[in-house]
Amino acid sequence: MKNRTKGVIAGAAGVALLAGGTTFALWSDSASVAGGVITNGNLDVAPVGTPAWQDVSDDRADGPHAIDIDTWRMVPGDVAEGTYGFQVALEGDNLVAELKVDTADPAATLPTGMSVTYDVRDADGKVLASDVALGADTTLRFRAPREGRAAGSPTDTDAVVVDRTEVKTGADATANLTVVVTATFAYGTPDQVSVQETTTLGGLAVTLEQVRSGTDFTATTPTPAP
């Protein structure tokens, strides 16, 4: 083979080698930022302590005083009051919730002359619902505290603002919602009507459920999770 031919073949092989083993980079760049953290809020309700009962009869000279409901015996003209404490906690910029008080109906077992109602009060003792017949449900509207939260103009004035974002424990576990049950034995009940009869009070259930309705929300329903 002539030298000239050998040179052409070698040159072609060199071009092929370069084409197969070399890449030509164009300009590029990259940058990154921190991803951030999204923190979920909270919705919680829990009982606090044990129910406390008092004799609150208007004509008692010693005024309201603590009683043991298991040993105290009621007579016509007496009024007894039991206080049940609960903690309600809400955290979330858009969190509004309905609180439902569900009481067992004692009507079928109430002795003649007896009546039982309940009130719902906030942390300051303000009455939120009053003289509700035991057995009838009550629904109240609450919202999370928004001080220091994201921008916006909350206008939900029909909701009670909850004063805490988490349920507390130990010595800090104080009630910010109370259900007060009032049992009254009518003055003037004659003869021996209802002597030694009993009034059985059923349980109290307090349910807290998030809602997305009211003055802070439109009628549009959010898309549910898949």
C-alpha positions in Angstrom: 0.0 0.0 0.0 1.3 3.4 -0.9 2.2 5.8 1.9 -0.3 8.3 0.7 -3.1 5.8 1.0 -1.9 4.8 4.4 -2.1 8.4 5.6 -5.6 8.9 4.4 -6.8 5.8 6.2 -5.0 6.8 9.4 -6.5 10.3 9.2 -10.0 8.9 8.8 -9.5 6.7 11.8 -8.4 9.6 13.9 -11.5 11.6 13.0 -13.7 8.7 13.8 -11.9 8.3 17.2 -12.5 12.0 18.0 -16.1 11.8 17.0 -16.8 8.8 19.1 -15.0 9.7 22.3 -15.4 13.4 22.7 -18.4 15.6 23.6 -18.6 19.4 23.3 -20.3 21.0 26.4 -22.5 24.1 26.0 -23.0 26.6 28.8 -25.1 25.7 31.9 -25.7 26.8 35.5 -27.6 25.8 38.5 -28.8 27.3 41.8 -30.8 26.0 44.8 -32.9 27.4 47.7 -34.1 25.9 50.9 -37.4 24.0 50.7 -39.0 25.4 53.8 -41.3 23.6 56.4 -45.1 23.5 56.4 -46.5 22.8 59.9 -50.0 21.5 60.4 -52.3 22.9 63.0 -54.2 21.2 65.8 -57.7 20.4 66.9 -58.2 18.7 70.3 -60.8 18.4 73.1 -60.3 16.6 76.4 -62.0 16.4 79.8 -60.4 18.1 82.8 -60.6 16.7 86.3 -63.7 15.2 87.8 -67.2 16.7 87.9 -67.8 19.0 90.9 -71.3 19.3 92.5 -72.7 22.1 94.7 -75.9 22.8 96.5 -77.0 26.1 95.1 -80.5 26.3 96.6 -81.5 30.0 96.8 -82.8 29.9 100.4 -79.8 28.2 102.0 -78.2 30.5 104.6 -74.7 29.0 103.9 -74.9 29.8 100.2 -73.6 27.5 97.5 -71.4 24.7 99.0 -69.8 21.5 97.8 -71.7 18.3 98.1 -71.0 14.6 97.5 -73.6 13.7 94.9 -73.4 10.0 95.9 -74.5 10.7 99.5 -76.5 14.0 99.2 -80.3 13.5 99.4 -82.5 16.0 97.5 -85.8 17.4 98.8 -88.4 19.7 97.3 -87.0 23.2 96.9 -83.4 22.0 96.3 -81.2 22.9 93.4 -78.0 21.1 92.7 -75.4 22.1 90.1 -72.7 19.9 88.6 -69.7 21.4 86.7 -67.9 19.4 84.0 -64.7 20.8 82.7 -63.2 20.4 79.2 -60.1 21.7 77.3 -60.6 22.9 73.8 -57.5 23.6 71.6 -57.4 24.9 68.0 -54.4 25.9 65.9 -54.6 26.9 62.3 -54.9 30.2 60.3 -58.1 29.1 58.7 -59.4 26.8 61.4 -63.1 27.1 62.4 -64.8 24.3 64.2 -68.2 23.4 65.6 -68.5 22.1 69.1 -71.4 19.9 69.8 -72.6 19.0 73.3 -74.5 15.8 73.3 -76.3 14.7 76.5 -78.2 11.6 77.2 -81.9 12.1 77.6 -83.1 11.4 81.2 -86.8 12.3 80.5 -88.0 8.8 80.7 -86.6 8.3 84.2 -87.1 11.7 85.8 -89.1 11.6 89.0 -92.2 13.8 89.2 -91.1 17.4 90.2 -87.6 17.0 88.8 -86.1 19.0 85.9 -82.6 18.9 84.5 -81.0 21.5 82.2 -77.5 22.6 81.3 -75.5 25.7 80.4 -72.2 25.9 78.4 -69.7 28.5 79.5 -66.3 29.8 78.2 -63.1 30.2 80.2 -64.3 33.5 81.7 -67.6 32.1 82.8 -69.6 33.8 80.0 -72.7 31.8 79.2 -72.6 30.5 75.5 -75.8 28.4 75.8 -78.3 28.4 78.7 -81.1 26.4 80.1 -80.9 23.7 77.5 -83.0 20.6 78.4 -80.8 17.6 79.2 -81.1 15.4 76.2 -81.2 18.3 73.7 -78.0 18.9 71.7 -76.2 22.3 71.5 -73.9 23.3 68.6 -71.4 26.2 69.1 -68.9 27.8 66.7 -65.2 28.3 67.7 -62.1 29.5 65.8 -58.4 29.3 66.4 -56.5 32.3 67.8 -55.0 34.3 64.9 -52.7 36.8 66.5 -49.2 36.5 65.0 -50.4 34.4 62.1 -50.4 34.9 58.4 -51.8 38.0 56.7 -55.5 38.2 56.1 -58.6 39.8 57.3 -60.6 37.3 59.4 -64.1 38.6 60.0 -65.7 35.5 61.5 -67.4 37.3 64.3 -69.9 34.6 65.0 -67.2 32.2 66.4 -65.8 32.1 69.9 -62.0 32.5 69.9 -60.3 29.6 71.7 -57.5 30.7 74.0 -55.1 27.9 73.4 -53.5 25.9 70.6 -52.8 22.7 72.4 -54.3 20.7 75.3 -52.3 21.2 78.4 -51.2 18.6 81.0 -50.4 18.5 84.7 -51.0 21.6 86.7 -51.6 23.6 83.5 -54.6 21.4 82.6 -57.3 24.0 83.3 -60.7 24.0 81.7 -61.5 26.6 79.1 -65.0 25.3 78.5 -67.5 24.0 81.1 -70.8 22.3 80.9 -72.9 23.1 84.0 -75.8 20.7 84.8 -78.6 22.0 87.0 -81.0 19.6 88.7 -84.1 21.2 90.3 -86.6 19.5 92.6 -89.7 21.7 92.4 -90.7 23.5 95.6 -94.3 22.6 96.5 -94.2 19.0 95.4 -96.9 17.6 97.6 -97.4 14.6 99.9 -94.7 12.0 99.4 -94.4 12.4 95.6 -91.1 11.1 94.4 -89.7 10.1 97.8 -86.5 8.0 97.5 -86.6 8.0 93.7 -83.5 8.6 91.7 -82.5 10.7 88.8 -80.1 9.0 86.5 -77.9 11.4 84.6 -76.4 10.0 81.4 -73.0 10.8 80.0 -71.9 14.0 78.4 -70.1 13.9 75.0 -68.4 17.0 73.6 -67.4 16.7 69.9 -65.2 19.2 68.0 -65.4 19.1 64.2 -63.7 21.4 61.6 -65.9 23.3 59.2 -65.2 25.5 56.2 -68.2 27.8 56.3 -69.2 31.2 57.6 -68.1 34.8 56.8 -64.5 33.8 56.2 -65.3 31.3 53.5 -67.0 31.2 50.1 -69.5 28.6 49.0 -66.9 26.8 47.0 -66.2 23.3 48.3 -62.5 22.5 48.5 -61.2 19.4 46.5 -61.0 16.4 48.9 -57.8 14.5 49.3 -57.4 11.6 46.8 
